Amino acid sequence: MPEQDLLAVKREKLDQLVKAGRDPFKITKYDVTHHSKEIKDGFESLEGKDVRVAGRMMFKRKMGKASFCNVQDREGRIQVYVARDSIGEEPYEEFKKILEVGDLIGVEGKVFRTQTGEISIHAEVITLLSKSLQNLPEKFHGLTDTDIRYRQRYVDLIMNEEVKDTFIKRSKIISSIRKYLDGEGFMEVETPMLVANAGGAAARPFNTHFNALDEDLKLRISLELYLKRLIVGGLERVYEIGRVFRNEGLDTRHNPEFTLMELYQAYTDYNGMMDLTENMFRHVAQEVLGTTTFKYGDIELDFGKPFERITMIDAVKKYSGVDFDEVADTEAAKKLADERDIHYEPYHQKGDIINLFFEEYVEEHLVQPTFVMDHPVEISPLTKRKPDRPDLVERFELFINTWEMCNAYSELNDPIDQRERFAAQDAAAAAGDEEANHTDEDFLNALEIGMPPTGGIGYGIDRLTMLLTNSPAIRDVLLFPTLKSVPNQ
């Protein structure tokens, strides 16, 4: 039967119910006593007892005086045995003729095991709770078109159990992070998403306009500058898990809005942040996966071993053969880049060239958890300089599976130095760098009030979720990823 005819039949069945005074959409509640997994796990104590479950009918097999269906709830599926003598002749006819795969039903009955050994419910009452007016994807092939999966995540969750499992794990990841940080004395806070100055990261912001004040505003690209204000205010240990927005491209690891977690701890430095990160990642893997050793694709990752630590300059030397400690200045660095066909912008300095070499030669080798430390000051405008190397800063990035997983600093708390670096960022912006920071006078005022020595870090929650759920793309761990609009939708 053509698709449109099938949909028309569904509406006709709904009309029959409405005319009979039994409109399912007028039902406001259904008291659920158990879920599918709970019944299966607790069969010994529940056998022969009454239960009430609710969910979506995903399968139906009609026979003479007895039929079968299954119900899918948040925990899985359970079989339902529907016999005419148990539910009554009229309800049984309705079950056979009106109820369809996709409908939401409530089932009341007794728990039993069939002759084939399957734990089931012997239905005594079946209640139609909501009539599905669309067809679910064909049952044997499921929903495989990725574009439809992302656009209709609600159908994806119904049809693909592994998708639901991914998002359950995502929730557990965030919950375990909160649990760990709360246990370490951190306080969760919320800071503005609409800001006048989108700083704290190198990224192009989204711009908007606030009509009430007739002011242009931006969507935040980072959580950093407001959280640091709270450190100035004496809160000492703060974190936030929230959406940030960057007006950049789409690929397997980037979405314009994504979930970032940043935390700041007074009276520690980037070494303290490394210790916290390593311990937290190990804790999260154990809590969510039950192990610290797991696979991403064909690669086995081990969070149980101590994470490697290497400086950026040593890493570049190891994989490119170039020792930038022996490179005199920006001119010499650019000459080396020209020799290696590494593109750079006219405003780039030696530190920027080091970073370009790192991206070209090093990142692809960083599979097991590795802290890359001591970045050039030119690419770290908010970071404290190393006392013995003012051209470098106390910063690290954690790489796993070649991905940058987090970015951390010994935070710059010198307002004079910070003003100079903001000025350099303003100059870079004037020279055409659309990702440069801009001077934030209120933040500078906060630093002049006085900020203690502080360690800070930002984590990409989506990438961590990809890693722990073996997901190939960021869209697979975002319930509703950003997609190009479809006309007339």
C-alpha positions as CSV (number, residue, x, y, z in Angstrom):
1,M,0.0,0.0,0.0
2,P,1.4,3.5,-0.9
3,E,2.7,5.6,2.0
4,Q,-0.1,8.2,1.7
5,D,-2.8,5.5,1.8
6,L,-1.2,4.0,5.0
7,L,-1.2,7.4,6.6
8,A,-4.8,7.9,5.6
9,V,-5.7,4.6,7.3
10,K,-4.1,5.7,10.5
11,R,-6.3,8.8,10.6
12,E,-9.4,6.8,9.8
13,K,-8.7,4.6,12.8
14,L,-8.2,7.7,15.0
15,D,-11.5,9.1,13.7
16,Q,-13.3,5.8,14.7
17,L,-11.9,6.2,18.2
18,V,-12.9,9.9,18.4
19,K,-16.5,9.1,17.2
20,A,-16.7,6.4,19.8
21,G,-15.8,8.9,22.5
22,R,-12.4,7.3,23.1
23,D,-10.0,10.0,21.8
24,P,-6.5,8.8,23.0
25,F,-5.2,12.4,23.0
26,K,-7.5,13.3,25.9
27,I,-5.8,10.8,28.2
28,T,-3.7,12.9,30.6
29,K,-1.8,10.3,32.6
30,Y,-1.0,6.6,33.1
31,D,0.4,5.2,36.3
32,V,3.5,3.2,35.5
33,T,4.7,0.8,38.2
34,H,7.6,-0.9,36.4
35,H,10.0,-0.6,33.4
36,S,11.1,-3.4,31.1
37,K,14.6,-4.0,32.5
38,E,13.3,-3.8,36.0
39,I,10.8,-6.6,35.3
40,K,13.4,-8.8,33.6
41,D,16.1,-8.3,36.2
42,G,13.6,-8.9,39.1
43,F,11.6,-11.7,37.5
44,E,12.0,-14.1,40.4
45,S,10.3,-11.7,42.8
46,L,7.8,-10.4,40.2
47,E,6.6,-13.6,38.6
48,G,2.8,-13.8,38.9
49,K,2.5,-10.3,40.1
50,D,0.6,-7.4,38.6
51,V,2.6,-4.6,36.8
52,R,1.8,-1.6,34.7
53,V,4.2,-0.6,31.9
54,A,3.9,2.0,29.2
55,G,5.8,2.6,26.0
56,R,5.7,2.4,22.2
57,M,4.5,-0.7,20.4
58,M,7.4,-1.8,18.2
59,F,6.2,-5.2,17.1
60,K,2.8,-6.9,16.7
61,R,1.9,-10.4,15.6
62,K,-1.8,-11.1,15.2
63,M,-3.2,-14.6,15.6
64,G,-6.6,-16.1,16.3
65,K,-7.6,-15.9,20.0
66,A,-4.1,-14.7,21.2
67,S,-1.5,-12.3,19.8
68,F,1.8,-10.9,20.8
69,C,3.4,-7.4,20.8
70,N,6.3,-5.8,22.5
71,V,6.5,-2.5,24.3
72,Q,9.6,-0.3,24.2
73,D,10.2,2.0,27.2
74,R,13.2,4.0,28.3
75,E,15.0,0.8,29.5
76,G,14.4,-1.5,26.6
77,R,11.6,-3.8,25.3
78,I,9.4,-6.4,26.9
79,Q,7.0,-8.9,25.2
80,V,3.3,-8.7,25.9
81,Y,0.9,-11.7,25.5
82,V,-2.6,-10.5,24.5
83,A,-5.4,-13.1,24.8
84,R,-9.0,-12.5,24.0
85,D,-10.2,-14.4,27.1
86,S,-8.0,-12.2,29.3
87,I,-8.8,-8.7,28.0
88,G,-12.3,-9.3,26.6
89,E,-13.7,-9.7,23.1
90,E,-14.2,-6.0,22.1
91,P,-10.8,-4.8,23.5
92,Y,-9.1,-7.8,21.7
93,E,-10.7,-6.8,18.3
94,E,-9.6,-3.2,18.9
95,F,-6.1,-4.5,19.6
96,K,-6.0,-6.4,16.4
97,K,-7.7,-3.8,14.1
98,I,-7.0,-0.3,15.6
99,L,-3.7,-0.6,17.5
100,E,-0.5,-0.4,15.3
101,V,3.2,-0.4,15.5
102,G,4.3,3.1,16.6
103,D,1.3,3.6,18.9
104,L,1.9,4.4,22.6
105,I,0.1,2.0,24.9
106,G,-0.2,1.2,28.6
107,V,-0.3,-2.5,29.6
108,E,-1.6,-3.9,32.9
109,G,-1.1,-7.6,33.6
110,K,0.9,-10.3,35.3
111,V,4.5,-11.2,34.8
112,F,5.2,-14.7,33.5
113,R,7.7,-16.7,31.4
114,T,6.6,-18.2,28.0
115,Q,7.2,-21.8,27.0
116,T,10.2,-20.5,25.0
117,G,11.6,-18.9,28.1
118,E,10.9,-15.2,27.3
119,I,9.9,-13.0,30.3
120,S,6.6,-11.4,29.3
121,I,3.5,-9.7,30.6
122,H,0.1,-11.5,30.3
123,A,-2.1,-8.5,29.5
124,E,-5.3,-7.9,31.3
125,V,-5.9,-4.3,30.2
126,I,-4.4,-2.5,27.2
127,T,-4.9,1.3,27.0
128,L,-4.1,3.3,23.9
129,L,-2.3,6.4,25.2
130,S,-1.4,8.1,22.0
131,K,-2.0,7.3,18.3
132,S,0.9,7.5,15.9
133,L,-0.1,9.2,12.7
134,Q,3.2,8.6,10.9
135,N,5.0,5.4,9.9
136,L,8.2,4.3,11.6
137,P,11.1,3.2,9.4
138,E,10.9,-0.3,8.0
139,K,11.7,-2.6,10.9
140,F,14.3,-4.9,9.3
141,H,16.6,-2.0,8.2
142,G,15.8,0.5,10.8
143,L,16.8,4.2,10.3
144,T,20.2,4.4,8.6
145,D,20.1,7.7,6.6
146,T,22.3,9.9,8.7
147,D,20.7,13.2,7.6
148,I,17.3,11.9,8.6
149,R,18.7,10.6,11.8
150,Y,20.1,14.0,12.8
151,R,17.0,15.9,11.6
152,Q,14.6,13.6,13.3
153,R,16.5,12.5,16.4
154,Y,13.2,11.5,18.0
155,V,12.8,8.7,15.4
156,D,16.5,7.9,15.7
157,L,16.1,7.3,19.4
158,I,13.1,5.1,18.9
159,M,14.7,2.9,16.2
160,N,18.4,2.7,17.2
161,E,19.1,1.4,20.7
162,E,22.8,2.2,20.5
163,V,21.9,5.9,19.9
164,K,19.8,6.0,23.1
165,D,22.7,4.3,24.9
166,T,25.1,7.1,23.7
167,F,23.0,9.8,25.1
168,I,22.4,8.0,28.4
169,K,26.2,7.7,28.6
170,R,26.6,11.4,27.8
171,S,24.3,12.2,30.8
172,K,26.4,9.9,33.0
173,I,29.6,11.6,31.9
174,I,28.4,15.0,32.9
175,S,26.9,13.7,36.1
176,S,30.2,11.9,37.0
177,I,32.2,15.1,36.3
178,R,29.9,17.1,38.6
179,K,30.2,14.4,41.3
180,Y,34.0,14.5,41.1
181,L,34.3,18.2,41.2
182,D,31.8,18.6,43.9
183,G,33.9,16.1,45.9
184,E,36.9,18.3,45.3
185,G,35.2,21.4,46.8
186,F,34.2,23.1,43.5
187,M,31.1,25.3,43.2
188,E,29.0,25.1,40.0
189,V,28.0,28.6,38.7
190,E,26.3,30.2,35.7
191,T,27.6,33.1,33.7
192,P,26.1,35.2,30.9
193,M,25.7,33.9,27.3
194,L,25.0,37.3,25.8
195,V,28.1,39.5,26.2
196,A,29.5,42.8,25.0
197,N,33.0,41.4,24.5
198,A,33.4,37.8,23.6
199,G,36.8,36.9,24.9
200,G,38.7,34.1,26.5
201,A,39.4,32.1,23.3
202,A,40.6,32.6,19.7
203,A,37.3,32.3,17.7
204,R,34.9,34.3,15.7
205,P,31.7,35.1,17.6
206,F,28.0,35.3,16.5
207,N,26.7,38.8,16.6
208,T,23.2,39.8,17.7
209,H,21.3,43.0,18.7
210,F,19.5,43.7,22.0
211,N,16.5,45.8,21.0
212,A,15.6,46.9,24.6
213,L,19.0,48.7,25.1
214,D,19.7,49.2,21.4
215,E,23.1,47.6,21.8
216,D,25.0,45.0,19.8
217,L,25.9,41.9,21.7
218,K,27.7,38.7,21.0
219,L,27.1,35.1,22.0
220,R,29.9,33.9,24.3
221,I,32.8,31.9,22.8
222,S,34.2,31.0,26.2
223,L,33.3,30.9,29.9
224,E,36.7,32.2,31.1
225,L,36.5,35.9,31.8
226,Y,33.4,35.8,34.0
227,L,34.6,32.8,36.0
228,K,37.9,34.6,36.7
229,R,35.9,37.5,38.0
230,L,34.4,35.1,40.6
231,I,37.9,34.0,41.6
232,V,38.6,37.7,42.2
233,G,35.5,37.7,44.3
234,G,36.8,35.0,46.6
235,L,34.9,31.9,45.5
236,E,38.2,30.1,45.0
237,R,37.0,27.0,43.2
238,V,34.3,27.4,40.5
239,Y,33.2,25.6,37.4
240,E,30.5,25.9,34.7
241,I,29.2,23.4,32.2
242,G,27.4,25.3,29.4
243,R,26.9,26.1,25.7
244,V,29.3,28.3,23.9
245,F,29.0,29.5,20.3
246,R,31.7,29.9,17.7
247,N,31.0,31.1,14.1
248,E,33.1,28.5,12.4
249,G,32.8,25.6,10.1
250,L,31.1,22.2,10.5
251,D,33.1,19.0,10.5
252,T,33.3,15.7,12.4
253,R,34.7,17.4,15.5
254,H,33.2,20.9,15.3
255,N,29.6,22.3,15.7
256,P,28.9,26.0,16.1
257,E,27.3,25.5,19.4
258,F,28.9,23.0,21.8
259,T,29.2,22.2,25.4
260,L,32.3,23.5,27.2
261,M,33.3,23.1,30.8
262,E,35.7,25.5,32.4
263,L,37.0,25.4,36.0
264,Y,39.2,27.7,38.0
265,Q,41.0,27.0,41.2
266,A,42.8,29.6,43.3
267,Y,46.2,29.0,44.7
268,T,47.3,26.4,42.2
269,D,49.0,26.4,38.8
270,Y,48.9,24.4,35.6
271,N,50.6,21.4,37.3
272,G,47.7,21.3,39.7
273,M,45.3,21.4,36.7
274,M,47.2,18.4,35.1
275,D,46.8,16.4,38.2
276,L,43.1,17.2,38.5
277,T,42.5,16.5,34.8
278,E,44.2,13.1,34.8
279,N,42.4,12.0,38.0
280,M,39.0,13.3,36.7
281,F,39.3,11.6,33.3
282,R,40.3,8.3,35.0
283,H,37.3,8.7,37.4
284,V,34.8,9.4,34.6
285,A,35.9,6.4,32.5
286,Q,35.6,4.1,35.5
287,E,32.2,5.5,36.4
288,V,30.7,5.4,32.9
289,L,32.4,2.4,31.4
290,G,33.4,0.4,34.4
291,T,37.1,0.4,33.2
292,T,39.9,2.7,32.4
293,T,41.0,0.8,29.3
294,F,38.6,1.0,26.3
295,K,38.6,1.1,22.5
296,Y,37.9,4.0,20.2
297,G,37.6,2.4,16.8
298,D,40.6,0.0,16.5
299,I,42.7,2.0,19.0
300,E,42.9,0.8,22.6
301,L,43.2,3.8,25.0
302,D,44.5,3.5,28.5
303,F,43.5,6.0,31.1
304,G,44.9,3.9,33.9
305,K,48.5,4.6,33.1
306,P,50.2,8.0,34.0
307,F,49.5,10.5,31.2
308,E,52.6,11.5,29.2
309,R,53.9,15.1,29.7
310,I,56.1,16.9,27.0
311,T,56.8,20.5,26.1
312,M,55.5,21.9,22.8
313,I,59.1,22.7,21.7
314,D,60.3,19.2,22.6
315,A,57.4,17.6,20.8
316,V,58.0,19.7,17.6
317,K,61.7,18.7,17.8
318,K,60.8,15.0,18.2
319,Y,58.5,14.8,15.2
320,S,59.8,17.5,12.8
321,G,63.5,17.6,13.7
322,V,63.4,21.4,14.2
323,D,64.6,22.7,17.6
324,F,63.0,26.1,18.0
325,D,65.2,26.9,21.0
326,E,67.9,27.3,18.3
327,V,65.7,29.5,16.1
328,A,66.7,33.2,16.7
329,D,63.6,35.2,15.8
330,T,60.4,35.5,13.8
331,E,62.3,36.0,10.5
332,A,64.2,32.8,10.9
333,A,61.1,30.9,11.9
334,K,59.2,32.1,8.8
335,K,62.2,31.0,6.7
336,L,61.9,27.5,8.2
337,A,58.1,27.5,7.5
338,D,58.8,28.5,3.9
339,E,61.2,25.6,3.5
340,R,58.6,23.2,4.8
341,D,55.7,24.7,2.8
342,I,53.8,25.7,6.0
343,H,51.5,28.6,5.3
344,Y,51.4,31.5,7.8
345,E,49.9,35.0,8.0
346,P,51.9,38.2,7.7
347,Y,51.2,39.1,11.3
348,H,52.4,35.8,12.7
349,Q,55.4,35.8,15.0
350,K,57.8,33.1,16.0
351,G,55.4,31.6,18.6
352,D,52.7,31.3,15.9
353,I,55.1,29.5,13.6
354,I,56.0,27.0,16.4
355,N,52.3,26.3,16.8
356,L,51.9,25.7,13.0
357,F,54.8,23.2,13.1
358,F,53.1,21.5,16.0
359,E,49.8,21.2,14.1
360,E,51.6,19.9,11.0
361,Y,54.0,17.4,12.5
362,V,53.0,16.5,16.1
363,E,49.2,16.2,16.6
364,E,48.8,13.1,14.5
365,H,51.1,11.2,16.8
366,L,49.4,12.0,20.1
367,V,47.1,9.0,20.5
368,Q,47.5,8.0,24.1
369,P,46.7,10.7,26.7
370,T,49.5,13.3,26.4
371,F,49.9,16.7,28.1
372,V,51.6,19.1,25.8
373,M,53.0,22.0,27.9
374,D,54.7,25.4,27.8
375,H,53.2,27.1,24.7
376,P,54.6,30.3,23.1
377,V,53.3,33.5,24.6
378,E,52.0,34.7,21.2
379,I,49.2,32.1,21.1
380,S,48.4,32.4,24.8
381,P,47.1,35.9,25.6
382,L,45.6,35.1,29.0
383,T,48.4,32.9,30.4
384,K,51.1,33.5,33.0
385,R,54.7,33.5,31.6
386,K,57.2,31.0,32.8
387,P,59.5,32.8,35.2
388,D,62.7,31.4,33.5
389,R,61.3,31.6,29.9
390,P,59.3,34.8,29.3
391,D,58.8,33.8,25.7
392,L,56.7,30.8,26.9
393,V,53.7,30.4,29.2
394,E,52.5,27.9,31.8
395,R,49.9,26.2,29.6
396,F,49.1,22.7,28.5
397,E,46.7,21.0,26.2
398,L,45.7,17.4,26.7
399,F,45.6,15.3,23.5
400,I,43.9,11.9,23.2
401,N,43.4,10.0,19.9
402,T,45.1,13.0,18.2
403,W,42.3,15.3,19.4
404,E,42.7,18.4,21.7
405,M,40.6,17.5,24.7
406,C,41.3,20.4,27.0
407,N,43.3,23.6,27.4
408,A,44.7,24.9,30.7
409,Y,46.8,27.7,32.1
410,S,48.5,29.1,35.1
411,E,46.2,32.1,34.8
412,L,47.7,35.5,34.1
413,N,46.8,37.7,37.1
414,D,49.2,40.6,36.4
415,P,46.9,43.5,35.1
416,I,49.8,45.4,33.6
417,D,50.9,42.4,31.5
418,Q,47.3,41.6,30.7
419,R,46.7,45.1,29.3
420,E,49.8,44.8,27.1
421,R,48.6,41.4,25.7
422,F,45.1,42.8,25.1
423,A,46.8,45.6,23.1
424,A,48.7,43.0,21.1
425,Q,45.4,41.2,20.4
426,D,43.7,44.5,19.4
427,A,46.6,45.1,16.9
428,A,46.2,41.6,15.5
429,A,42.5,42.2,15.1
430,A,43.2,45.5,13.3
431,A,45.6,43.5,11.0
432,G,42.8,41.2,10.0
433,D,42.7,38.4,12.7
434,E,39.0,37.9,13.1
435,E,39.7,35.5,16.0
436,A,41.7,37.9,18.1
437,N,40.6,38.9,21.6
438,H,39.7,42.6,22.4
439,T,40.5,44.7,25.4
440,D,38.0,44.1,28.3
441,E,38.3,47.0,30.6
442,D,36.0,45.5,33.3
443,F,38.1,42.4,33.4
444,L,41.2,44.5,33.7
445,N,39.6,46.3,36.6
446,A,38.9,43.0,38.3
447,L,42.6,42.0,37.9
448,E,43.6,45.4,39.4
449,I,41.3,44.5,42.4
450,G,43.6,41.5,42.7
451,M,43.3,37.9,41.6
452,P,45.3,35.2,43.5
453,P,47.6,32.7,41.7
454,T,45.1,30.5,39.8
455,G,44.9,27.4,37.6
456,G,42.2,27.2,35.0
457,I,41.1,24.8,32.3
458,G,38.5,24.3,29.6
459,Y,37.2,20.9,28.5
460,G,35.2,20.0,25.4
461,I,32.4,17.8,26.8
462,D,31.3,16.7,23.3
463,R,34.7,15.3,22.3
464,L,35.0,13.5,25.6
465,T,31.6,12.0,25.0
466,M,32.7,10.9,21.5
467,L,35.7,9.2,22.9
468,L,33.8,7.3,25.7
469,T,30.9,6.3,23.4
470,N,33.1,5.3,20.4
471,S,31.2,7.9,18.2
472,P,32.9,8.9,14.9
473,A,31.4,12.4,14.7
474,I,30.3,15.2,17.0
475,R,26.8,15.1,15.5
476,D,26.5,11.6,17.0
477,V,26.8,13.0,20.5
478,L,24.6,16.1,20.1
479,L,20.9,15.4,20.4
480,F,20.1,18.2,17.9
481,P,23.2,19.1,15.9
482,T,23.4,22.2,13.7
483,L,22.2,21.4,10.1
484,K,21.6,23.4,7.0
485,S,18.0,24.3,6.8
486,V,15.7,22.4,4.4
487,P,13.3,24.6,2.4
488,N,9.7,24.7,3.7
489,Q,10.7,23.3,7.1
